[in-house]
Amino acid sequence: MKLQLPRGMKIAAVAPAGRTDIETVAAGAEALRRSGADVAVMPHVGAGAALPFLDADDAARAADFMLAARESDLVWAVRGGYGGARMLELLDWEFLRRHPVRLAGFSDVTALHWALVAKNAGEAVSAPMFKFLAELTDEFSVTSLAAALAAAPVELRLPALRPGRAEGPALAGNLTVAASLAGTAYFPDLAGRVVCLEDVGEKPYRVDRALNQLRLAGAFDRCAAVVFGDFTDCGDPAELAAVLREFAGKIKSPVFTGLAFGHKLPFYALSSRQSVTVSSR
């Protein structure tokens, strides 16, 4: 199944975090062009930085992001890694509030996604990045991405750790990155939202630490529901399951698991403008 985008849709490719592989960027851009989009790769993608874990210096990545926001219908992150949070204080939030940006990506892009929601400055589209775009052919991933880009309402039936039914706008992201924003001006109000969380490469105690930090900060006090996606390479599955079960017993909202959302395909895409209804399977 092939992703179809509006013919001529302007997409800007940015690298807000880790170092990119130019071949991967080219393959992802070509996949989007085949889907009908007009794709422009921002000038500092692959430029290199003084810190080897960044794709370009903070000011250059922030400049690319603002240029992309001004000139495109949709900004698409080419990869994650680490670095999005380093850009936050360099962005022109007044401009973005007047001209909200749509940003696609996941993982470290959570820092930008959640900041956009906190600042009422755009739409967070949790979607596969360029590494996966050339492989994005399964119906599940393509259909959910099309629905997310259209902000179409969706209904999920999932295994419950704390049964119930909830409805609200989605907000998806990486747990560790989300926890790193707690206590800052870039952490959004989660009241009424269906909060979807995933992670990769974190041991169960680190998952527990991040969840506990957010819970103690009151992040989950008024959310509509919490939905756990994939926790890829996160240690002993039984230990991780125990962590998630204990967490579910400590908050008041329904808690669900088993959403195919994380660092692999298939990938269930979600938008912060999308209404999600979730109930027990």
Protein Blocks (a to p, Z undefined) as FASTA:
>chain_A
ZZdddehiacddddfbbcddfklmmmmmmmmmmnopacdddfkgonbpfblkbfbdfklm
mmmmmmmmmmpcbdcdfbgcihklmmmmmpcfklmmmmccddedehjlmmmmmmmmmnop
accdddddfklmmmmmbfklmmmmmmmmnopacddddddfbgcddddddddddfklmmmm
gopakbccfehiacddddehiafklmmmmmmmmmmnommmmgfbdcddddehebjfklmm
mmmmmmmmmpmbdcdehiacdjbdcdddddfkbccddddZZ
